[in-house]
Amino acid sequence: MLLTLEGLDGSGKTTAWEALSRAYPDATFTREPTDSWYGDAVARSMGDADADPLAELFLFTADHADHLSRVVRPALARGELVVSDRYSDSRIAYQAASLSGSGLVDGDPVAYVRTVHRAFSRPPDATIYLDVDPETAAARAGATNKFEHTTYLEAVRENYERLIDDDPDRFVRVDATQSEAAVVEAVRTHVERLTAES
């Protein structure tokens, strides 16, 4: 089973992911961007306020492709539970927001990024979406890079809502405005149910 954690920066994904890693020691825990050289290139791009949004999309996509071949698919082939802190939905939500209004792609940026991924990506079996308003997310994240500002996160959240509307059976929404302990417990409860059902 491939389970992904999604949400805005500052939503508590990584904290929940770390708690799950202690609860499921036999599972494969991974994240995007990865710690590969592809992920290093992504990190450099994230730190560059002038990075071309289309070029940045393909850096993220290259990292995703490597992640699939190096980590995700082998672990699934071994029958393991795979839990990823961010995955393809992040790319769609964030990079489509970056491309919106740029004139770099024709038509709907969300549809474009989805099309890029559709040819090779492996969809998650379930996704836990940690829902928090953009203002709270930006404050928690500290606005340390160009993706962590309120206006940008508003567009990202709208894109996430589109993804959820299009595939409601895959997504489980968790109120991430709760305390850290409450969010972690809610995520753990959902994971127990989802793994039992798989």
C-alpha positions in Angstrom: 0.0 0.0 0.0 1.2 3.5 -0.9 0.0 6.0 1.6 0.8 9.7 1.2 0.7 12.7 3.5 -0.2 16.0 1.9 -1.0 19.6 2.9 0.3 23.1 3.0 3.7 23.9 4.5 3.2 24.1 8.2 0.3 21.7 8.3 2.1 19.2 10.4 2.8 16.5 7.8 6.3 15.9 8.8 5.5 15.7 12.5 2.8 13.1 11.7 5.1 11.2 9.4 7.8 11.0 12.1 5.2 9.7 14.6 4.1 7.1 12.1 7.6 5.9 11.5 7.9 5.0 15.2 4.5 3.2 15.1 5.3 1.3 11.9 9.0 0.3 12.1 8.7 -2.3 9.3 7.2 0.2 6.8 9.2 2.2 4.3 9.2 5.9 5.1 10.2 8.3 2.4 9.6 11.9 1.3 9.8 14.3 -1.6 11.9 16.2 -2.4 14.3 13.2 -1.8 17.8 13.2 -0.5 19.2 12.3 -3.9 21.1 14.6 -6.2 17.8 15.2 -8.0 16.4 16.4 -4.7 19.4 18.6 -4.1 18.7 20.3 -7.5 15.1 20.8 -6.3 16.2 22.4 -3.1 18.5 24.8 -5.0 15.6 25.8 -7.2 13.3 26.3 -4.2 15.8 28.7 -2.8 16.0 30.7 -6.1 13.2 33.3 -6.3 13.8 33.8 -10.0 13.8 30.1 -11.0 11.7 29.4 -14.1 8.5 27.7 -13.0 8.4 25.2 -15.9 12.0 24.2 -15.4 11.3 23.9 -11.7 8.4 21.6 -12.4 10.6 19.3 -14.4 13.2 19.2 -11.6 10.5 18.1 -9.2 9.3 15.6 -11.8 12.7 14.1 -12.3 13.1 13.7 -8.5 9.7 12.0 -8.4 10.7 9.6 -11.2 13.9 8.6 -9.4 12.0 8.3 -6.2 9.5 5.9 -7.8 12.2 3.7 -9.4 14.7 3.7 -6.5 12.4 3.6 -3.4 8.6 3.4 -3.9 8.2 0.6 -6.5 10.9 -1.7 -5.0 9.3 -1.4 -1.5 5.8 -2.0 -2.9 7.1 -5.1 -4.8 8.4 -6.4 -1.4 4.9 -6.0 0.0 5.7 -3.2 2.3 3.6 -0.3 3.5 5.1 2.9 1.9 4.4 6.2 3.6 5.6 9.3 1.8 5.7 12.9 3.2 4.6 14.6 0.0 4.2 12.9 -3.4 2.6 13.7 -6.8 -0.3 15.7 -5.4 2.2 18.3 -4.0 3.6 18.7 -7.5 0.2 19.3 -8.9 -0.9 21.7 -6.2 2.3 23.7 -5.9 3.8 23.7 -9.4 0.4 24.4 -11.0 0.1 27.5 -8.7 3.6 28.6 -9.8 2.6 28.2 -13.5 -0.7 29.9 -13.2 -0.6 33.2 -15.0 3.0 32.6 -16.2 2.1 32.1 -19.8 4.5 29.1 -19.9 1.8 26.5 -20.6 -1.4 26.6 -22.6 -4.7 26.0 -20.8 -5.2 24.8 -17.2 -1.9 24.4 -15.3 -3.4 21.7 -13.0 -4.4 19.6 -16.0 -1.0 20.1 -17.6 0.9 18.9 -14.5 -1.4 16.0 -14.1 -0.8 15.0 -17.7 3.0 15.1 -17.2 2.7 12.7 -14.3 0.0 10.4 -15.7 2.4 8.7 -18.1 4.7 7.3 -15.5 3.6 7.9 -11.9 2.1 5.4 -9.5 -1.0 6.9 -7.9 -1.3 6.6 -4.1 -3.7 4.1 -2.6 -4.8 6.6 0.0 -3.8 10.2 0.9 -4.2 11.9 4.3 -4.7 15.6 3.7 -3.8 17.9 6.6 -6.0 20.8 6.2 -5.0 24.2 7.5 -5.8 27.8 6.3 -3.0 29.6 4.4 -2.5 32.2 7.0 -1.8 29.7 9.8 0.3 27.6 7.4 2.5 30.6 6.4 2.9 31.6 10.1 3.9 28.1 11.2 6.3 27.6 8.2 8.0 30.9 8.8 8.0 32.0 5.1 11.5 30.7 4.7 11.1 30.2 0.9 8.9 31.4 -2.0 6.4 28.6 -1.5 5.5 29.6 2.1 3.7 32.9 1.6 0.0 33.3 2.3 -1.0 34.5 -1.2 0.8 31.6 -2.9 -0.5 29.1 -0.4 -4.1 30.2 -1.1 -3.6 29.1 -4.7 -2.1 25.9 -3.6 -5.0 25.1 -1.3 -7.4 25.7 -4.1 -5.5 23.2 -6.2 -5.6 20.7 -3.4 -9.4 21.2 -3.1 -9.7 20.4 -6.8 -7.7 17.2 -6.4 -9.9 16.2 -3.5 -13.1 16.9 -5.4 -11.9 14.8 -8.3 -10.9 11.8 -6.2 -12.8 12.0 -2.9 -12.5 8.3 -2.1 -8.7 8.5 -2.0 -8.4 11.5 0.4 -9.0 11.6 4.1 -9.1 15.1 5.5 -7.7 15.9 9.0 -8.2 19.3 10.7 -4.6 20.5 11.1 -5.6 23.5 13.1 -5.9 21.2 16.1 -3.1 20.7 18.6 -0.1 18.8 17.4 -1.0 15.8 19.6 -4.6 15.8 18.2 -3.4 15.9 14.6 -0.9 13.1 15.2 -3.6 11.0 16.9 -6.1 11.6 14.1 -3.5 10.6 11.4 -2.5 7.5 13.3 -6.2 6.4 13.7 -6.8 6.9 10.0 -3.7 4.9 9.1 -4.7 2.0 11.3 -8.1 1.9 9.5 -6.7 2.3 6.0 -4.0 -0.4 6.5 -6.6 -2.8 8.0 -8.9 -2.3 5.0 -6.1 -2.8 2.4 
